[in-house]
Amino acid sequence: MTKKWVYLARNGKEAYTEVLGKEPTLPEMKEIFGGKGAGLMAMTAAGAPVPPSFTITTEACVEYMETGELPDGVWEQTMEALADIEEQTGKTFGSGENPLLVSVRSGARESMPGMMDTVLNLGLNDETRASLAKLTDNEWFSYDAYRRFISMFSDIVMGYSRLHFEEKLEELKEREGVELDTEVSLDGLKSLVDEYKQMYKEQFDEDFPTDPLKQLDLSIKAVFDSWNAPRAIAYRDHEDIPHHWGTAVNVCTMVFGNMGEDSATGVAFSRSPSTGEGEYLYGEFLVNAQGEDVVAGIRTPHQISLQGSREWARDRGISEAVRAEKYPSLEEVMPETYQEFLEIVDMLERYYRDMQDMEFTVERGDLWMLQTRTGKRTAKAHVKIAVDLANEGIIDREEALMRVEPGHVEQLLRPSFDPEAEKTLIAQGLNASPGAAVGIAVLDADRAQEMAEDGQDVILVRPETSPEDVPGMLASKGVLTQKGGATSHAAVVARGNNLPCVAGCEDISVDLNRKQFTTDDVVIKEGDVISIDGFNGEVYQGVVPMIEAEWSQQTELIELLGWADEVREIGVRTNADVEQDAKRAVDFGAEGIGLARTEHMFFDERARDAVVRMILADTQEARNEALDEMLPYQEKDFEGLFEAMDGKPVIMRLIDPPMHEFLPPYHELIEEVTKLRMTRPDSDELAEKEKMLEVVSGMWEINPMMGLRGCRAGIMYEGLTEMQTRAFFQAACRCSKRGVDVHPEVMIPLVGHVNELKLERQKLEAVAEEVMEEEGVEVPAIFGTMIEVPRAALTAADIAEYAEFFSFGTNDLTQMTYGYSRDDAEGKFLLDYVERQILPENPFQVLDQEGVGRLVKMCVEEAKAAKPELEIGICGEHGGEPKSIDFCLRAGLDYVSCSPFRVPIARLAAAQATINNR
């Protein structure tokens, strides 16, 4: 039995049910028919006005990519489906009397807007063009459709850039003294079609193909080929879309929006793709146009809704009278069509249970739906739409949580331009995709990609973008275009990738030849720095300072994370060393401090001299004197942490780095001593530097990461960790007496043998008890250890006897498990390892679950078996990484701890991990 490759939209779901043996789910429909094909079938089944169509499956594309030929049976089934469409429409493909024209469109299971190809008006030749003119009584329209088809076919199918054809069109408009395509004369179009044909013949040494079946065959293959176009590959790499999926091909009956003033075409979103607002219908349209005109930016698109149109005009300083005359909305010019469209939009959003991105055409007053798909949107819109759909009862809260990616949360926490900063405004455009970006202006996408790969921050500036620009767009910090609207290629791609974008900025004139753009009185050359604000559409000369995002304004995100807290089964704490970070983390929802590093206090200029004297001390008396000077600074910082965390635990990690890090570098000292010996051999400064050099030389280690640091330093430097513990508990006791609810916990780092922990804990517990007795107040005194050494993980049961909590320091644990020095590895080979797929991911960014993770699991199991009440967390930077958080939940950890700005991300990821692992 021949495999079924081709399905009609009118009964595709039923036919696939027979093949599958059950009714397919929406994801299963998208997998085989792509999002566009599945959408056409769903809209047809729902009774929406959809031009008859059929879909060639993604499976056919996969086989075509492997063999270079259409699979057996595809062409025969295509002919059968074409005959069915002929019967539905009463038209004949290739006929001279009532010709059927079609479009050939791509459609992958995941939306890839603008990344693959489409051919419109297929089936036109001299004979069918004449018939089309007679049937429509519009000869101008027939020639306009014909010249578009020749240009598009030459570009997409044959690889001869449409820019060559656009140049001829521009020359014609200049000769005729007109600005718009729609103003070109009939005679002009006739001559243009003849010129296009001649260009094709000169390029390919053959006439333009007039056989519609040949046109169809070549176009189907071209759309399949576009799956592996460089821009599509770059987009999939960026979006983590598998390369083996393939695209479907959709062959749809053509309907025309360029048949006069009662025809139109447009793109609409059921909710704003920029903000997520659903107050009115968002989108753009043009009267007497085809779809490519809306996104090309040649004519200014009009807004679909009246409210949207008035807001658009207000933002541009256009009066209501001028707006109503020159830029009326679809709601005004075609009110009945608008109402019909509203009903269809509402139906589609409820069917798909998500914001929809739709293409439509109005042909002589009749509305036709060409596409619906789940709309690409910004991070802000992702969150708002998910929350609103849940509050409207369309989805439940858990589904809302699963629809927002942790990366969206990170986007919302990114900075914006400082409103108080001085700015040099040079242009105003459309706020097409929110966000702020600063970088050097680059006018070529390939150069932008190259410069970004060299580490430069780039703003891509183009007259308008095309699919070929996508790799350069994705490498840039932001995008600025002279032409285009809210549904232009630049806007759609930018929103889908959370790139700041200002589009349709007609205040600028882009000169690609001179590599510059100009405004009225400013020239920006390639390489000059500009700043663009995707929130308001403003463009500035030079660097504009940024400020942190205002958390309190993220109302939908705060609501969503509240739902996450109700679901998640693992705690979220923060890594914070100073009061300001701790307060910020509490605002972000942290449930305590999982790691307070004490070494930063040693770099405090106020205590710097005492730190150096402590390390250089020849006697214990001198060391104790220096430690006594350091204590008040440590205590003050700890008090700030306790006050910020009122009622929440604070885990203080004792000193971890090797002592030499607090002294001048060895090589600098050698240089300074050498110079002083030559210039000032009898100076006190030389004697001082020589003593410092002697100490630093004596402390020099071949591998300091595995040398005298952590608990080893605490054991060998008498009084060091005792001072830190005294400062910590003095702060706790004094805060407690002021009414602060303190929960101090001491973490002893880098334990490799139980005796190290046993020795340090006994010593430090005594200090804590002494302080509490002196202060006359009791506070909790909890001691635990940081699991960073593989041996500690392997002997967890022994170590658990002397610990009340474990916290995995996965940075050091990863280094010691792999045998990598992180600084050396990332600088010399690790990134190359990931690119060459020697390693699946950077193990310092995403926890290695098979190796390091196995140690973690063994440690948790043995420790919990020995002491069930033992609390276990993670405080390495993996604590804020979503995949690692999922692993931590499965491994049985009680909490994760991460930097303040990753706390919201961790809260969401923890909830998603809980849902995924039920």
Secondary structure, 3 states (H helix, E strand, C coil): CCCCCEEECCCHHHHHHHHHCCCCCHHHHHHHHHHHHHHHHHHHHCCCCCCCEEEECHHHHHHHHHHCCCCCCHHHHHHHHHHHHHHHHCCEECCCCCEECEEEEEECCCCCCCCCCEEEEECCCHHHHHHHHHHHCCHHHHHHHHHHHHHHHHHHHCCCCHHHHHHHHHHHHHHHCCCCHHHCCHHHHHHHHHHHHHHHHHHHCCCCCCCHHHHHHHHHHHHHHHHHCHHHHHHHHHHCCCCCCCCEEEEEECCCCCCCCCCEEEEEECCCCCCCCCCCCEEEEEECCCHHHHHHCCCCCEECCHHHHHHHHHHCCCCHHHHHHHCCCHHHHCHHHHHHHHHHHHHHHHHHCCCEEEEEEEECCEEEEEEEEECCCCHHHHHHHHHHHHHCCCCCHHHHHHHCCHHHHHHHCCCEECCCCCCEEEEECEEEECCEEEEEEECCHHHHHHHHHCCCCEEEEECCCCHHHHHHHHHCCEEEECCCCCCCHHHHHHHHCCCCEEECCCCCEEECCCCEEECCCCEEECCCEEEEECCCCEEEECCCCEECCCHHHCHHHHHHHHHHHHHCCCEEEEECCCHHHHHHHHHCCCCCEEEEECHHHHCCHHHHHHHHHHHHCCCHHHHHHHHHHHHHHHHHHHHHHHHHCCCCEEEEECCCCCHHHHCCCHHHHHHHHHHHHHHCCCCHHHHHHHHHHHHHHHHCCCCHHHCCCCHHHHHHCCCHHHHHHHHHHHHHHHHHHCCCCCEEEEEECCCCCHHHHHHHHHHHHHHHHHHHHHHCCCCCCEEEEEECCHHHHHCHHHHHCCCCEEEECHHHHHHHHHCCCHHHHHHHCHHHHHHCCCCCCCCCCCCCCCCHHHHHHHHHHHHHHHCCCCEEEECCHHHHCHHHHHHHHHHCCCEEEECHHHHHHHHHHHHHHHHHCC
